[in-house]
Each structure stands twice: as structure tokens, then as C-alpha cells.
Amino acid sequence: MSILRMPLRVGEVVCATVRRKLAPHRVLISLKGHTLVAEPEREVSPGDEIQVKVLSVFPRIRLRLLTSPPPAQLRPSGPPLDLRT
């Protein structure tokens, strides 16, 4: 398995777009110009703009799906979003 060269930092919050549904619990997302397969724990739909927080980048990318942020902070929602790279 090759490691994806992507400029992600642990703790960073980034915006991603859900491109399409591959299976009931598997979607394709666009993140920083790359397309990745994600396994979200909560329902997302194609076209959704989602905010995610980077939890780890090695040995695999792990993201936490965030809810709409309140004015001063971002709240986590549910378990991390696992990505296969």
C-alpha cells in the first residue's frame, strides 16, 4: 500500500465534498484536490459539503466528521471517519 502524499496536519480542520455513494457505508470524497474512499459512521449524501478534523495521517488517514460549527468552536459529531488510502 502506498502512502498518499497529501498536505494534512493532525488537528487541522478542512472542508470536503461528498462526490458519490459507493455502498451503504462507503462514499467517495474530494479533499484538498484528492479523491478518497471514506467510511462515514453517519449518513452523508452526494453533494454534501462536510467539515472534518484530521485525527491522524499515519498509518492511515483518520478524520472526525464535524457538525456545523457554533460561533466560537467546532464540535465533534460521532466516531471518526476512516479513510482507506
mmCIF file as gemmi writes it, N, C-alpha and C atoms, coordinates in Angstrom:
data_model
loop_
_atom_site.group_PDB
_atom_site.id
_atom_site.type_symbol
_atom_site.label_atom_id
_atom_site.label_alt_id
_atom_site.label_comp_id
_atom_site.label_asym_id
_atom_site.label_entity_id
_atom_site.label_seq_id
_atom_site.pdbx_PDB_ins_code
_atom_site.Cartn_x
_atom_site.Cartn_y
_atom_site.Cartn_z
_atom_site.occupancy
_atom_site.B_iso_or_equiv
_atom_site.pdbx_formal_charge
_atom_site.auth_seq_id
_atom_site.auth_asym_id
_atom_site.pdbx_PDB_model_num
ATOM 1 N N . MET Axp A 1 ? 0.845 -1.17 0 1 0 ? 1 A 1
ATOM 2 C CA . MET Axp A 1 ? 0 0 0 1 0 ? 1 A 1
ATOM 3 C C . MET Axp A 1 ? 0.891 1.234 0 1 0 ? 1 A 1
ATOM 4 N N . SER Axp A 2 ? 0.641 2.168 -0.885 1 0 ? 2 A 1
ATOM 5 C CA . SER Axp A 2 ? 1.437 3.395 -0.921 1 0 ? 2 A 1
ATOM 6 C C . SER Axp A 2 ? 0.81 4.444 -0.026 1 0 ? 2 A 1
ATOM 7 N N . ILE Axp A 3 ? 1.642 5.3 0.507 1 0 ? 3 A 1
ATOM 8 C CA . ILE Axp A 3 ? 1.167 6.375 1.362 1 0 ? 3 A 1
ATOM 9 C C . ILE Axp A 3 ? 0.815 7.563 0.485 1 0 ? 3 A 1
ATOM 10 N N . LEU Axp A 4 ? -0.375 8.079 0.677 1 0 ? 4 A 1
ATOM 11 C CA . LEU Axp A 4 ? -0.836 9.22 -0.087 1 0 ? 4 A 1
ATOM 12 C C . LEU Axp A 4 ? -0.08 10.47 0.366 1 0 ? 4 A 1
ATOM 13 N N . ARG Axp A 5 ? 0.518 11.166 -0.573 1 0 ? 5 A 1
ATOM 14 C CA . ARG Axp A 5 ? 1.227 12.414 -0.268 1 0 ? 5 A 1
ATOM 15 C C . ARG Axp A 5 ? 0.21 13.546 -0.311 1 0 ? 5 A 1
ATOM 16 N N . MET Axp A 6 ? -0.276 13.926 0.844 1 0 ? 6 A 1
ATOM 17 C CA . MET Axp A 6 ? -1.31 14.935 0.938 1 0 ? 6 A 1
ATOM 18 C C . MET Axp A 6 ? -0.945 15.886 2.068 1 0 ? 6 A 1
ATOM 19 N N . PRO Axp A 7 ? -1.038 17.176 1.856 1 0 ? 7 A 1
ATOM 20 C CA . PRO Axp A 7 ? -0.648 18.124 2.893 1 0 ? 7 A 1
ATOM 21 C C . PRO Axp A 7 ? -1.693 18.233 4.008 1 0 ? 7 A 1
ATOM 22 N N . LEU Axp A 8 ? -1.762 17.223 4.858 1 0 ? 8 A 1
ATOM 23 C CA . LEU Axp A 8 ? -2.67 17.233 6.003 1 0 ? 8 A 1
ATOM 24 C C . LEU Axp A 8 ? -1.857 17.265 7.281 1 0 ? 8 A 1
ATOM 25 N N . ARG Axp A 9 ? -2.359 18.009 8.27 1 0 ? 9 A 1
ATOM 26 C CA . ARG Axp A 9 ? -1.714 18.058 9.573 1 0 ? 9 A 1
ATOM 27 C C . ARG Axp A 9 ? -2.711 17.636 10.627 1 0 ? 9 A 1
ATOM 28 N N . VAL Axp A 10 ? -2.255 16.863 11.604 1 0 ? 10 A 1
ATOM 29 C CA . VAL Axp A 10 ? -3.116 16.459 12.717 1 0 ? 10 A 1
ATOM 30 C C . VAL Axp A 10 ? -3.64 17.714 13.401 1 0 ? 10 A 1
ATOM 31 N N . GLY Axp A 11 ? -4.946 17.739 13.656 1 0 ? 11 A 1
ATOM 32 C CA . GLY Axp A 11 ? -5.589 18.887 14.288 1 0 ? 11 A 1
ATOM 33 C C . GLY Axp A 11 ? -6.198 19.869 13.305 1 0 ? 11 A 1
ATOM 34 N N . GLU Axp A 12 ? -5.811 19.771 12.048 1 0 ? 12 A 1
ATOM 35 C CA . GLU Axp A 12 ? -6.319 20.673 11.013 1 0 ? 12 A 1
ATOM 36 C C . GLU Axp A 12 ? -7.792 20.369 10.726 1 0 ? 12 A 1
ATOM 37 N N . VAL Axp A 13 ? -8.574 21.424 10.477 1 0 ? 13 A 1
ATOM 38 C CA . VAL Axp A 13 ? -9.972 21.284 10.069 1 0 ? 13 A 1
ATOM 39 C C . VAL Axp A 13 ? -10.052 21.668 8.597 1 0 ? 13 A 1
ATOM 40 N N . VAL Axp A 14 ? -10.591 20.767 7.779 1 0 ? 14 A 1
ATOM 41 C CA . VAL Axp A 14 ? -10.685 21.003 6.342 1 0 ? 14 A 1
ATOM 42 C C . VAL Axp A 14 ? -12.091 20.713 5.84 1 0 ? 14 A 1
ATOM 43 N N . CYS Axp A 15 ? -12.403 21.287 4.704 1 0 ? 15 A 1
ATOM 44 C CA . CYS Axp A 15 ? -13.693 21.07 4.066 1 0 ? 15 A 1
ATOM 45 C C . CYS Axp A 15 ? -13.536 19.997 2.986 1 0 ? 15 A 1
ATOM 46 N N . ALA Axp A 16 ? -14.5 19.103 2.902 1 0 ? 16 A 1
ATOM 47 C CA . ALA Axp A 16 ? -14.504 18.05 1.89 1 0 ? 16 A 1
ATOM 48 C C . ALA Axp A 16 ? -15.886 18.024 1.24 1 0 ? 16 A 1
ATOM 49 N N . THR Axp A 17 ? -15.943 17.456 0.05 1 0 ? 17 A 1
ATOM 50 C CA . THR Axp A 17 ? -17.213 17.312 -0.659 1 0 ? 17 A 1
ATOM 51 C C . THR Axp A 17 ? -17.478 15.846 -0.919 1 0 ? 17 A 1
ATOM 52 N N . VAL Axp A 18 ? -18.691 15.403 -0.587 1 0 ? 18 A 1
ATOM 53 C CA . VAL Axp A 18 ? -19.089 14.023 -0.877 1 0 ? 18 A 1
ATOM 54 C C . VAL Axp A 18 ? -19.422 13.958 -2.358 1 0 ? 18 A 1
ATOM 55 N N . ARG Axp A 19 ? -18.686 13.128 -3.118 1 0 ? 19 A 1
ATOM 56 C CA . ARG Axp A 19 ? -18.873 13.041 -4.565 1 0 ? 19 A 1
ATOM 57 C C . ARG Axp A 19 ? -19.929 12.022 -4.962 1 0 ? 19 A 1
ATOM 58 N N . ARG Axp A 20 ? -19.835 10.812 -4.381 1 0 ? 20 A 1
ATOM 59 C CA . ARG Axp A 20 ? -20.857 9.807 -4.696 1 0 ? 20 A 1
ATOM 60 C C . ARG Axp A 20 ? -20.839 8.691 -3.672 1 0 ? 20 A 1
ATOM 61 N N . LYS Axp A 21 ? -21.941 7.981 -3.638 1 0 ? 21 A 1
ATOM 62 C CA . LYS Axp A 21 ? -22.102 6.846 -2.73 1 0 ? 21 A 1
ATOM 63 C C . LYS Axp A 21 ? -21.631 5.592 -3.459 1 0 ? 21 A 1
ATOM 64 N N . LEU Axp A 22 ? -20.756 4.822 -2.822 1 0 ? 22 A 1
ATOM 65 C CA . LEU Axp A 22 ? -20.242 3.597 -3.428 1 0 ? 22 A 1
ATOM 66 C C . LEU Axp A 22 ? -20.968 2.363 -2.892 1 0 ? 22 A 1
ATOM 67 N N . ALA Axp A 23 ? -21.373 2.426 -1.637 1 0 ? 23 A 1
ATOM 68 C CA . ALA Axp A 23 ? -22.063 1.329 -0.942 1 0 ? 23 A 1
ATOM 69 C C . ALA Axp A 23 ? -22.791 1.968 0.243 1 0 ? 23 A 1
ATOM 70 N N . PRO Axp A 24 ? -23.602 1.202 0.98 1 0 ? 24 A 1
ATOM 71 C CA . PRO Axp A 24 ? -24.337 1.8 2.095 1 0 ? 24 A 1
ATOM 72 C C . PRO Axp A 24 ? -23.471 2.588 3.086 1 0 ? 24 A 1
ATOM 73 N N . HIS Axp A 25 ? -22.264 2.131 3.362 1 0 ? 25 A 1
ATOM 74 C CA . HIS Axp A 25 ? -21.404 2.826 4.321 1 0 ? 25 A 1
ATOM 75 C C . HIS Axp A 25 ? -20.058 3.203 3.713 1 0 ? 25 A 1
ATOM 76 N N . ARG Axp A 26 ? -20.068 3.546 2.448 1 0 ? 26 A 1
ATOM 77 C CA . ARG Axp A 26 ? -18.829 3.895 1.748 1 0 ? 26 A 1
ATOM 78 C C . ARG Axp A 26 ? -19.137 4.977 0.72 1 0 ? 26 A 1
ATOM 79 N N . VAL Axp A 27 ? -18.356 6.076 0.762 1 0 ? 27 A 1
ATOM 80 C CA . VAL Axp A 27 ? -18.559 7.185 -0.164 1 0 ? 27 A 1
ATOM 81 C C . VAL Axp A 27 ? -17.218 7.643 -0.719 1 0 ? 27 A 1
ATOM 82 N N . LEU Axp A 28 ? -17.286 8.367 -1.823 1 0 ? 28 A 1
ATOM 83 C CA . LEU Axp A 28 ? -16.114 8.988 -2.421 1 0 ? 28 A 1
ATOM 84 C C . LEU Axp A 28 ? -16.153 10.454 -2.022 1 0 ? 28 A 1
ATOM 85 N N . ILE Axp A 29 ? -15.041 10.977 -1.468 1 0 ? 29 A 1
ATOM 86 C CA . ILE Axp A 29 ? -14.986 12.391 -1.108 1 0 ? 29 A 1
ATOM 87 C C . ILE Axp A 29 ? -13.809 13.068 -1.793 1 0 ? 29 A 1
ATOM 88 N N . SER Axp A 30 ? -13.947 14.368 -2.01 1 0 ? 30 A 1
ATOM 89 C CA . SER Axp A 30 ? -12.849 15.192 -2.511 1 0 ? 30 A 1
ATOM 90 C C . SER Axp A 30 ? -12.334 16.006 -1.343 1 0 ? 30 A 1
ATOM 91 N N . LEU Axp A 31 ? -11.005 15.962 -1.16 1 0 ? 31 A 1
ATOM 92 C CA . LEU Axp A 31 ? -10.373 16.639 -0.034 1 0 ? 31 A 1
ATOM 93 C C . LEU Axp A 31 ? -9.029 17.177 -0.499 1 0 ? 31 A 1
ATOM 94 N N . LYS Axp A 32 ? -8.869 18.491 -0.497 1 0 ? 32 A 1
ATOM 95 C CA . LYS Axp A 32 ? -7.612 19.13 -0.908 1 0 ? 32 A 1
ATOM 96 C C . LYS Axp A 32 ? -7.126 18.649 -2.279 1 0 ? 32 A 1
ATOM 97 N N . GLY Axp A 33 ? -8.053 18.517 -3.225 1 0 ? 33 A 1
ATOM 98 C CA . GLY Axp A 33 ? -7.676 18.137 -4.58 1 0 ? 33 A 1
ATOM 99 C C . GLY Axp A 33 ? -7.469 16.654 -4.802 1 0 ? 33 A 1
ATOM 100 N N . HIS Axp A 34 ? -7.699 15.835 -3.784 1 0 ? 34 A 1
ATOM 101 C CA . HIS Axp A 34 ? -7.564 14.381 -3.902 1 0 ? 34 A 1
ATOM 102 C C . HIS Axp A 34 ? -8.93 13.734 -3.711 1 0 ? 34 A 1
ATOM 103 N N . THR Axp A 35 ? -9.131 12.595 -4.328 1 0 ? 35 A 1
ATOM 104 C CA . THR Axp A 35 ? -10.365 11.835 -4.154 1 0 ? 35 A 1
ATOM 105 C C . THR Axp A 35 ? -10.039 10.612 -3.317 1 0 ? 35 A 1
ATOM 106 N N . LEU Axp A 36 ? -10.816 10.421 -2.253 1 0 ? 36 A 1
ATOM 107 C CA . LEU Axp A 36 ? -10.581 9.339 -1.304 1 0 ? 36 A 1
ATOM 108 C C . LEU Axp A 36 ? -11.864 8.562 -1.039 1 0 ? 36 A 1
ATOM 109 N N . VAL Axp A 37 ? -11.716 7.304 -0.672 1 0 ? 37 A 1
ATOM 110 C CA . VAL Axp A 37 ? -12.849 6.492 -0.246 1 0 ? 37 A 1
ATOM 111 C C . VAL Axp A 37 ? -12.962 6.645 1.268 1 0 ? 37 A 1
ATOM 112 N N . ALA Axp A 38 ? -14.166 6.972 1.732 1 0 ? 38 A 1
ATOM 113 C CA . ALA Axp A 38 ? -14.401 7.171 3.161 1 0 ? 38 A 1
ATOM 114 C C . ALA Axp A 38 ? -15.502 6.239 3.645 1 0 ? 38 A 1
ATOM 115 N N . GLU Axp A 39 ? -15.435 5.908 4.915 1 0 ? 39 A 1
ATOM 116 C CA . GLU Axp A 39 ? -16.451 5.068 5.557 1 0 ? 39 A 1
ATOM 117 C C . GLU Axp A 39 ? -17.063 5.846 6.72 1 0 ? 39 A 1
ATOM 118 N N . PRO Axp A 40 ? -17.996 6.76 6.421 1 0 ? 40 A 1
ATOM 119 C CA . PRO Axp A 40 ? -18.569 7.585 7.481 1 0 ? 40 A 1
ATOM 120 C C . PRO Axp A 40 ? -19.483 6.775 8.393 1 0 ? 40 A 1
ATOM 121 N N . GLU Axp A 41 ? -19.5 7.157 9.661 1 0 ? 41 A 1
ATOM 122 C CA . GLU Axp A 41 ? -20.366 6.5 10.641 1 0 ? 41 A 1
ATOM 123 C C . GLU Axp A 41 ? -21.775 7.083 10.629 1 0 ? 41 A 1
ATOM 124 N N . ARG Axp A 42 ? -21.929 8.232 10.006 1 0 ? 42 A 1
ATOM 125 C CA . ARG Axp A 42 ? -23.261 8.817 9.912 1 0 ? 42 A 1
ATOM 126 C C . ARG Axp A 42 ? -23.575 9.077 8.457 1 0 ? 42 A 1
ATOM 127 N N . GLU Axp A 43 ? -24.837 9.189 8.149 1 0 ? 43 A 1
ATOM 128 C CA . GLU Axp A 43 ? -25.304 9.325 6.77 1 0 ? 43 A 1
ATOM 129 C C . GLU Axp A 43 ? -24.845 10.648 6.143 1 0 ? 43 A 1
ATOM 130 N N . VAL Axp A 44 ? -24.23 10.553 4.985 1 0 ? 44 A 1
ATOM 131 C CA . VAL Axp A 44 ? -23.896 11.721 4.167 1 0 ? 44 A 1
ATOM 132 C C . VAL Axp A 44 ? -24.393 11.427 2.76 1 0 ? 44 A 1
ATOM 133 N N . SER Axp A 45 ? -24.638 12.485 2.008 1 0 ? 45 A 1
ATOM 134 C CA . SER Axp A 45 ? -25.189 12.331 0.663 1 0 ? 45 A 1
ATOM 135 C C . SER Axp A 45 ? -24.299 13.007 -0.363 1 0 ? 45 A 1
ATOM 136 N N . PRO Axp A 46 ? -24.324 12.524 -1.61 1 0 ? 46 A 1
ATOM 137 C CA . PRO Axp A 46 ? -23.56 13.191 -2.667 1 0 ? 46 A 1
ATOM 138 C C . PRO Axp A 46 ? -23.915 14.674 -2.731 1 0 ? 46 A 1
ATOM 139 N N . GLY Axp A 47 ? -22.879 15.5 -2.858 1 0 ? 47 A 1
ATOM 140 C CA . GLY Axp A 47 ? -23.075 16.944 -2.901 1 0 ? 47 A 1
ATOM 141 C C . GLY Axp A 47 ? -22.91 17.623 -1.552 1 0 ? 47 A 1
ATOM 142 N N . ASP Axp A 48 ? -22.955 16.85 -0.466 1 0 ? 48 A 1
ATOM 143 C CA . ASP Axp A 48 ? -22.781 17.435 0.867 1 0 ? 48 A 1
ATOM 144 C C . ASP Axp A 48 ? -21.385 18.023 1.014 1 0 ? 48 A 1
ATOM 145 N N . GLU Axp A 49 ? -21.311 19.219 1.557 1 0 ? 49 A 1
ATOM 146 C CA . GLU Axp A 49 ? -20.047 19.838 1.943 1 0 ? 49 A 1
ATOM 147 C C . GLU Axp A 49 ? -19.885 19.511 3.421 1 0 ? 49 A 1
ATOM 148 N N . ILE Axp A 50 ? -18.816 18.831 3.781 1 0 ? 50 A 1
ATOM 149 C CA . ILE Axp A 50 ? -18.617 18.434 5.169 1 0 ? 50 A 1
ATOM 150 C C . ILE Axp A 50 ? -17.31 19.001 5.696 1 0 ? 50 A 1
ATOM 151 N N . GLN Axp A 51 ? -17.284 19.285 6.989 1 0 ? 51 A 1
ATOM 152 C CA . GLN Axp A 51 ? -16.046 19.707 7.633 1 0 ? 51 A 1
ATOM 153 C C . GLN Axp A 51 ? -15.528 18.528 8.431 1 0 ? 51 A 1
ATOM 154 N N . VAL Axp A 52 ? -14.231 18.294 8.324 1 0 ? 52 A 1
ATOM 155 C CA . VAL Axp A 52 ? -13.611 17.188 9.045 1 0 ? 52 A 1
ATOM 156 C C . VAL Axp A 52 ? -12.351 17.686 9.752 1 0 ? 52 A 1
ATOM 157 N N . LYS Axp A 53 ? -12.063 17.063 10.882 1 0 ? 53 A 1
ATOM 158 C CA . LYS Axp A 53 ? -10.847 17.365 11.628 1 0 ? 53 A 1
ATOM 159 C C . LYS Axp A 53 ? -9.899 16.186 11.465 1 0 ? 53 A 1
ATOM 160 N N . VAL Axp A 54 ? -8.642 16.452 11.156 1 0 ? 54 A 1
ATOM 161 C CA . VAL Axp A 54 ? -7.645 15.405 10.952 1 0 ? 54 A 1
ATOM 162 C C . VAL Axp A 54 ? -7.2 14.868 12.314 1 0 ? 54 A 1
ATOM 163 N N . LEU Axp A 55 ? -7.437 13.566 12.538 1 0 ? 55 A 1
ATOM 164 C CA . LEU Axp A 55 ? -7.035 12.915 13.789 1 0 ? 55 A 1
ATOM 165 C C . LEU Axp A 55 ? -5.672 12.248 13.662 1 0 ? 55 A 1
ATOM 166 N N . SER Axp A 56 ? -5.384 11.661 12.51 1 0 ? 56 A 1
ATOM 167 C CA . SER Axp A 56 ? -4.075 11.047 12.263 1 0 ? 56 A 1
ATOM 168 C C . SER Axp A 56 ? -3.851 10.958 10.762 1 0 ? 56 A 1
ATOM 169 N N . VAL Axp A 57 ? -2.588 10.842 10.379 1 0 ? 57 A 1
ATOM 170 C CA . VAL Axp A 57 ? -2.252 10.708 8.963 1 0 ? 57 A 1
ATOM 171 C C . VAL Axp A 57 ? -1.449 9.441 8.688 1 0 ? 57 A 1
ATOM 172 N N . PHE Axp A 58 ? -1 8.759 9.741 1 0 ? 58 A 1
ATOM 173 C CA . PHE Axp A 58 ? -0.223 7.535 9.576 1 0 ? 58 A 1
ATOM 174 C C . PHE Axp A 58 ? -0.576 6.563 10.693 1 0 ? 58 A 1
ATOM 175 N N . PRO Axp A 59 ? -0.765 5.302 10.433 1 0 ? 59 A 1
ATOM 176 C CA . PRO Axp A 59 ? -0.56 4.586 9.182 1 0 ? 59 A 1
ATOM 177 C C . PRO Axp A 59 ? -1.71 4.78 8.192 1 0 ? 59 A 1
ATOM 178 N N . ARG Axp A 60 ? -2.837 5.343 8.654 1 0 ? 60 A 1
ATOM 179 C CA . ARG Axp A 60 ? -3.901 5.673 7.717 1 0 ? 60 A 1
ATOM 180 C C . ARG Axp A 60 ? -4.543 6.966 8.141 1 0 ? 60 A 1
ATOM 181 N N . ILE Axp A 61 ? -5.138 7.638 7.192 1 0 ? 61 A 1
ATOM 182 C CA . ILE Axp A 61 ? -5.785 8.917 7.479 1 0 ? 61 A 1
ATOM 183 C C . ILE Axp A 61 ? -7.066 8.642 8.258 1 0 ? 61 A 1
ATOM 184 N N . ARG Axp A 62 ? -7.207 9.352 9.387 1 0 ? 62 A 1
ATOM 185 C CA . ARG Axp A 62 ? -8.441 9.267 10.181 1 0 ? 62 A 1
ATOM 186 C C . ARG Axp A 62 ? -8.958 10.682 10.377 1 0 ? 62 A 1
ATOM 187 N N . LEU Axp A 63 ? -10.235 10.857 10.066 1 0 ? 63 A 1
ATOM 188 C CA . LEU Axp A 63 ? -10.874 12.161 10.166 1 0 ? 63 A 1
ATOM 189 C C . LEU Axp A 63 ? -12.086 12.048 11.07 1 0 ? 63 A 1
ATOM 190 N N . ARG Axp A 64 ? -12.432 13.136 11.751 1 0 ? 64 A 1
ATOM 191 C CA . ARG Axp A 64 ? -13.673 13.193 12.521 1 0 ? 64 A 1
ATOM 192 C C . ARG Axp A 64 ? -14.613 14.146 11.796 1 0 ? 64 A 1
ATOM 193 N N . LEU Axp A 65 ? -15.803 13.673 11.505 1 0 ? 65 A 1
ATOM 194 C CA . LEU Axp A 65 ? -16.824 14.477 10.866 1 0 ? 65 A 1
ATOM 195 C C . LEU Axp A 65 ? -17.334 15.484 11.888 1 0 ? 65 A 1
ATOM 196 N N . LEU Axp A 66 ? -17.364 16.764 11.532 1 0 ? 66 A 1
ATOM 197 C CA . LEU Axp A 66 ? -17.81 17.812 12.44 1 0 ? 66 A 1
ATOM 198 C C . LEU Axp A 66 ? -19.201 18.284 12.059 1 0 ? 66 A 1
ATOM 199 N N . THR Axp A 67 ? -19.954 18.724 13.045 1 0 ? 67 A 1
ATOM 200 C CA . THR Axp A 67 ? -21.266 19.312 12.783 1 0 ? 67 A 1
ATOM 201 C C . THR Axp A 67 ? -21.05 20.755 12.355 1 0 ? 67 A 1
ATOM 202 N N . SER Axp A 68 ? -22.124 21.446 12.038 1 0 ? 68 A 1
ATOM 203 C CA . SER Axp A 68 ? -21.997 22.877 11.75 1 0 ? 68 A 1
ATOM 204 C C . SER Axp A 68 ? -21.427 23.539 12.993 1 0 ? 68 A 1
ATOM 205 N N . PRO Axp A 69 ? -20.392 24.356 12.815 1 0 ? 69 A 1
ATOM 206 C CA . PRO Axp A 69 ? -19.741 24.919 13.99 1 0 ? 69 A 1
ATOM 207 C C . PRO Axp A 69 ? -20.565 25.992 14.671 1 0 ? 69 A 1
ATOM 208 N N . PRO Axp A 70 ? -20.594 25.986 16.015 1 0 ? 70 A 1
ATOM 209 C CA . PRO Axp A 70 ? -21.163 27.127 16.712 1 0 ? 70 A 1
ATOM 210 C C . PRO Axp A 70 ? -20.22 28.308 16.504 1 0 ? 70 A 1
ATOM 211 N N . PRO Axp A 71 ? -20.61 29.509 16.831 1 0 ? 71 A 1
ATOM 212 C CA . PRO Axp A 71 ? -19.795 30.677 16.509 1 0 ? 71 A 1
ATOM 213 C C . PRO Axp A 71 ? -18.329 30.603 16.944 1 0 ? 71 A 1
ATOM 214 N N . ALA Axp A 72 ? -18.028 30.082 18.133 1 0 ? 72 A 1
ATOM 215 C CA . ALA Axp A 72 ? -16.651 30.155 18.628 1 0 ? 72 A 1
ATOM 216 C C . ALA Axp A 72 ? -15.851 28.869 18.501 1 0 ? 72 A 1
ATOM 217 N N . GLN Axp A 73 ? -16.49 27.741 18.239 1 0 ? 73 A 1
ATOM 218 C CA . GLN Axp A 73 ? -15.732 26.485 18.221 1 0 ? 73 A 1
ATOM 219 C C . GLN Axp A 73 ? -16.393 25.454 17.332 1 0 ? 73 A 1
ATOM 220 N N . LEU Axp A 74 ? -15.655 24.389 17.022 1 0 ? 74 A 1
ATOM 221 C CA . LEU Axp A 74 ? -16.194 23.271 16.25 1 0 ? 74 A 1
ATOM 222 C C . LEU Axp A 74 ? -16.437 22.112 17.198 1 0 ? 74 A 1
ATOM 223 N N . ARG Axp A 75 ? -17.593 21.439 17.037 1 0 ? 75 A 1
ATOM 224 C CA . ARG Axp A 75 ? -17.912 20.3 17.889 1 0 ? 75 A 1
ATOM 225 C C . ARG Axp A 75 ? -17.777 19.013 17.104 1 0 ? 75 A 1
ATOM 226 N N . PRO Axp A 76 ? -17.169 17.965 17.692 1 0 ? 76 A 1
ATOM 227 C CA . PRO Axp A 76 ? -17.147 16.671 17.012 1 0 ? 76 A 1
ATOM 228 C C . PRO Axp A 76 ? -18.524 16.03 17.041 1 0 ? 76 A 1
ATOM 229 N N . SER Axp A 77 ? -18.822 15.229 16.045 1 0 ? 77 A 1
ATOM 230 C CA . SER Axp A 77 ? -20.096 14.53 15.975 1 0 ? 77 A 1
ATOM 231 C C . SER Axp A 77 ? -19.855 13.079 15.62 1 0 ? 77 A 1
ATOM 232 N N . GLY Axp A 78 ? -20.003 12.2 16.573 1 0 ? 78 A 1
ATOM 233 C CA . GLY Axp A 78 ? -19.869 10.777 16.305 1 0 ? 78 A 1
ATOM 234 C C . GLY Axp A 78 ? -18.433 10.312 16.216 1 0 ? 78 A 1
ATOM 235 N N . PRO Axp A 79 ? -18.266 9.034 15.89 1 0 ? 79 A 1
ATOM 236 C CA . PRO Axp A 79 ? -16.93 8.439 15.797 1 0 ? 79 A 1
ATOM 237 C C . PRO Axp A 79 ? -16.153 8.968 14.6 1 0 ? 79 A 1
ATOM 238 N N . PRO Axp A 80 ? -14.849 8.703 14.572 1 0 ? 80 A 1
ATOM 239 C CA . PRO Axp A 80 ? -14.029 9.179 13.451 1 0 ? 80 A 1
ATOM 240 C C . PRO Axp A 80 ? -14.458 8.589 12.117 1 0 ? 80 A 1
ATOM 241 N N . LEU Axp A 81 ? -14.137 9.295 11.069 1 0 ? 81 A 1
ATOM 242 C CA . LEU Axp A 81 ? -14.379 8.867 9.705 1 0 ? 81 A 1
ATOM 243 C C . LEU Axp A 81 ? -13.093 8.216 9.214 1 0 ? 81 A 1
ATOM 244 N N . ASP Axp A 82 ? -13.137 6.923 8.933 1 0 ? 82 A 1
ATOM 245 C CA . ASP Axp A 82 ? -11.944 6.215 8.492 1 0 ? 82 A 1
ATOM 246 C C . ASP Axp A 82 ? -11.812 6.285 6.979 1 0 ? 82 A 1
ATOM 247 N N . LEU Axp A 83 ? -10.599 6.553 6.526 1 0 ? 83 A 1
ATOM 248 C CA . LEU Axp A 83 ? -10.327 6.608 5.094 1 0 ? 83 A 1
ATOM 249 C C . LEU Axp A 83 ? -9.348 5.525 4.714 1 0 ? 83 A 1
ATOM 250 N N . ARG Axp A 84 ? -9.581 4.922 3.576 1 0 ? 84 A 1
ATOM 251 C CA . ARG Axp A 84 ? -8.64 3.944 3.044 1 0 ? 84 A 1
ATOM 252 C C . ARG Axp A 84 ? -7.839 4.671 1.966 1 0 ? 84 A 1
ATOM 253 N N . THR Axp A 85 ? -6.518 4.666 2.111 1 0 ? 85 A 1
ATOM 254 C CA . THR Axp A 85 ? -5.688 5.389 1.139 1 0 ? 85 A 1
ATOM 255 C C . THR Axp A 85 ? -4.824 4.413 0.373 1 0 ? 85 A 1
